[in-house]
Amino acid sequence: MSAKLKPLQTSTEYEALHLVDRRMEIVYGPHTSRRLGLTLGVNLLGAGQKVCSFDCAYCDLGPTEVRLNRLKNDFPFPSFDEIRMALEKGFPLAHQSVAKINAISIAGNGEPTLHPAFSEVMDLILKRRDLDLPGTPVIVLTNGAHLDSRKTVEALNKADERMLKFDAGNERMFKTINAPLVRASVSKILAGVNSLKDVTVQSFFVQGAVDNTSPSDIEDWMEVIGLIKPKAVHLHGMNRVPALSGLQRCEEDTLYTIASRLERRTQIRSLVFP
Ligand code: SF4
């Protein structure tokens, strides 16, 4: 997050004030998702801390405090065996206790592709899915910051669906709203998207201290969406407390206006989640 846009709370204060629960187990839920239905979550990033390569202004997990160099050195990611054991226990349990799980989502406390064994873990999840929840789609949510790694792209392509965050069509707004902690850029992510099998884009729109709804920002965003050619676009307003104070919720009407402009310009229809 840029120097001008510091969150007012630390991650811990944010958690206490806004009742954020980052104690997510490796397998959590099932919970009801507006987009995916009854969803079983997989969190590869460990309980208690947010682990991400972005520091998005609207993030409902609070500010990103774990720095990337720590992730490369001594960060206690759940081990492959811990994940294997959690899946072996959690997937059959979910299958027994709920009539039908609609999706398995890999997201959790941040950016899942940061797990050092992400590719191997994807194989494991797909194998357990076939055994315990056959036919349930595995969906990975990613910020796209690591698409310059061939291994990450290959691992993402193993999933049934990929949901990619894309909130800005120009570098200025990208840095403001997503505040990358790595050398990510709109153009770099765009280059990486070409290697993905297909992608659903999810875009957040906010106003107030950060506003990505100005006519020129929407123009740039639409241009990028046209280049990505996603199989679907989901437009989100903010419905939880953001990391950054002073952000305002984007009105439902504004989201629908963006959706109709996008359709006129690119013939791509989008779903709105105000
Ligand atoms: S990419 Fe997701 S988890 Fe990371 S800061 Fe942005 S909203 Fe939060």
Boltz pocket constraint, residues with backbone or C-beta under 6 A from the ligand:
constraints:
  - pocket:
      binder: B
      contacts: [[A, 51], [A, 52], [A, 53], [A, 54], [A, 55], [A, 56], [A, 58], [A, 59], [A, 60], [A, 61], [A, 62], [A, 64], [A, 108], [A, 109], [A, 110], [A, 111], [A, 143], [A, 165], [A, 178]]
      max_distance: 6.0
